[in-house]
Amino acid sequence: MDNFNLLQWPAMVVTLLASWLVASASEKKRRWGFWVFLLSNMLWAAWGLKTNAYALIILQTGLMVMNIKGAIENRRRSRN
């Protein structure tokens, strides 16, 4: 197995961690969750580039946009 293929495992763990954080009742954990999701998007996109998984790259780009929107919205709500 190509060592780069192992990147999918930390990407999966980071995605699960981000999901857990975003689902938290704690505002601070949710805020961190959006940033952790961005890291997972980058990991998955990197893996997708190496494996020519273009649909995955497009999906991760769309999810990254939504995560940025979520982070902005979470910040806006916390200021009110």
PEHUDA-V693492 format. One record per pair of residues at least 12 apart in sequence whose C-alpha atoms are under 8 Angstrom apart, sorted by the first residue. I is the first residue (numbers start at 0). GAP is how many residues later the second one is. Records with the same first field share a line. If there is no record, write none. Layout:
I->GAP / GAP
//
This chain:
3->43 / 46
4->42
6->36 / 40
7->35 / 36 / 39
10->29 / 32 / 33
11->28
13->22 / 23 / 25 / 26
14->21 / 22 / 25
16->16 / 19
17->14 / 15 / 16 / 17 / 18 / 19 / 22
18->14 / 18
19->13
20->12
21->12
26->51
30->40 / 43 / 44
33->33 / 34 / 36 / 37
34->32 / 36
36->27 / 30
37->26 / 29 / 30
40->19 / 20 / 22 / 23
41->18
43->12 / 13 / 16
44->12 / 15 / 16
//
